[in-house]
Amino acid sequence: MVMNPLVAPLSPEECDALLTMRRDLHQHPELSWQEVRTSARVVEELKALGLEPQTNVAKTGVVVEIGDEGPVVALRGDMDALPVHEQTDLPFASQTEGVMHACGHDAHTSSLVAVARRLVASPPSHGRVRLIFQPAEEGAGGAKAMVAAGVLEGPKPIAIYGLHYWSKMPTGQVGVIDGPMMGSVDRLKIRVTGRGGHAAAPHNTADPLVAACYLVTTLQTMVSRRNNPLAPVVVSIGSFHAGSTFNVIPNEVEMEGTIRTLDQDAWEAVPGWLDEIVPATLAGMGCQGEVTLDRVERPLVNHTEPTQIVQHVAGQLLGDDNVKEFQTLAGEDFSVFLDNIPGCFFFVGAGGQKSDEAAPHHSPHFLLDEDAFPMGVRLLEACAREALQRATS
């Protein structure tokens, strides 16, 4: 089978348009479900290309199709920012206090618009490409809402692709793997209640603070003794609140944390483990626990044929040595799309040549190498064209 010729590099004019939009979005970030200006900019750009996008999809989402009748391949870009106060010296730094594109969604959105420009200039010879501009990726249920709104229907795409620019990967590399690639996201809340009293007489209390401390360490047995060591699980407590003064044992403690895994079986077992471990640990100290487990995302699992297309396309554009196997326990709601149709999510290095020194995602110092964006555009376009060609050959 002969692959479509490699998509051409972006012209200087295309690069200028891509960076202009990205910088504009970066200056005006919007939180999940508030992407009103962002979606309006997307619609403005798409209409300027002669397209008729569907707007207000799942509130602030945008969807548009390019091409003729035939099979459909979907591409997705996310639009929301984070509640982070930007601390960079960028000339186009955020102008919205306390809100920042600290995860690169401004670049994802701008890259998908750039793909639209190229597909309009040279439509697929067979089939259509559906571009999905998604709100609220940052743990706010955006992908679920978009699927519920029907973005995978009429007709159902044969595959979906998405990318994530990654500051901790060198520019010029792509990270992807067949199967589990990104972790589940569970938000864990535990309220431990006991019987408070004077700190000088702890024997008259059921100290929830000491019990909660034991629980933090006991939760690690979920990793070391309840779980298959070949299927890593991470339990991290990030918030712990108790008491209001130095000489009083409080009545209750509240803690929050997250549980992550790449393994579907381990993810499904987590609630049962908590039901066993939490009451047993606290009961011996005269305390009780109330557990709330918010299952934000399940593991992101790539499908074989779409992953092979990404590996093939990336190898031709960047060289096979620059296509790396990659996994992370960070979460992504692209997993929702992959639960419904075949597809592949992949990472595009955007950390320059000193990515090990780059600020991580969600940091107020987060930066991306803009030289990586044209390659991201070409990869998305090439994946869509290759998938359509294989489907119609």
KATA-V28576 format. One record per pair of residues at least 12 apart in sequence whose ideal C-beta (glycine too) atoms are under 6 Angstrom apart, sorted by the first residue. I is the first residue (numbers start at 1). J is the second residue. Records with the same first field share a line. If there is no record, write none. Layout:
I->J, J
This chain:
3->386
4->385, 386, 389
6->316
7->378, 381, 382
10->374
15->374
18->110, 114, 373
19->370
21->110
22->106, 107, 110
23->92
25->106
26->92, 101, 106
27->92, 95
29->81, 94, 96, 99, 100, 101
30->81
32->80, 136, 138, 140
33->59, 135, 136
35->60, 79, 80, 135
38->79
39->60, 62
42->62, 133
43->55, 62
45->113
46->64
49->120
51->64
57->149
58->145, 146, 149
60->135
61->134, 135, 146
62->133
63->132, 151
64->131
65->128, 130
66->119, 129
67->123, 124, 127, 128, 129
70->126, 127
71->127, 158, 391
72->128, 130, 155, 157
73->129, 157, 159, 384, 387, 388
74->130, 132, 157, 160
75->131, 161, 380, 384
76->132, 134, 162
77->108, 109, 112, 133
78->105, 108, 134, 137
79->105, 109, 133, 135
80->105, 135, 136, 137, 138
81->99, 100, 101
82->100, 102
84->100, 102, 364
85->98, 364
86->100, 364
87->364, 365
102->362, 366
103->361
104->165, 368
107->165, 368, 373
111->373, 376, 377
112->131
114->377
115->377, 380, 381
116->131
118->381
124->388
126->388, 392
127->388
129->384
132->151
134->146
137->333
139->296
143->333, 336
144->336
147->336
152->340, 341
157->341
158->391
159->306, 342, 343, 387
160->337, 341, 343
161->344, 383
162->334, 345
163->346, 348, 376
164->347
165->348, 350, 368, 372
166->347, 349
167->351, 358, 368
168->351, 355, 358
169->349, 351, 355
170->349, 351, 353, 355
171->349, 350, 352, 369, 371, 372
172->322
173->322, 324, 349
174->314, 323, 346, 348
175->324, 326, 347
176->310, 346
177->325, 326, 327
178->302, 304, 307
179->301
180->262, 299, 301
181->300, 302, 327
182->300, 328, 330, 332
183->260, 262, 329, 331
184->260, 261, 267, 297, 298, 299
185->296, 297, 331
186->259, 293, 295
187->294, 296
188->257, 259, 293
189->256, 292
190->255, 289, 291
191->254, 290
192->208, 211, 212, 253, 287, 289
193->208, 252, 288
194->206, 207, 208, 287
196->249, 250, 251
197->249
199->247, 249
205->249
206->286, 287
207->249
208->252, 253, 287
209->242, 253
211->282, 285, 287
212->253
214->281
215->281
216->237
218->281
219->235
222->235, 273
226->273
227->266
231->263, 266
233->261, 266
234->260, 329
235->259
236->257, 258
237->255, 257
238->257
239->256
240->255
241->254
260->329
262->299
264->299
267->298
271->293
274->291
278->291
297->331, 333, 335
298->335
300->332, 335
302->344
303->342
306->342, 343, 344
307->344
309->383, 386, 387
310->344, 346, 383
311->323
313->382, 383, 386
326->347
348->372, 376
350->368, 369, 372
352->369
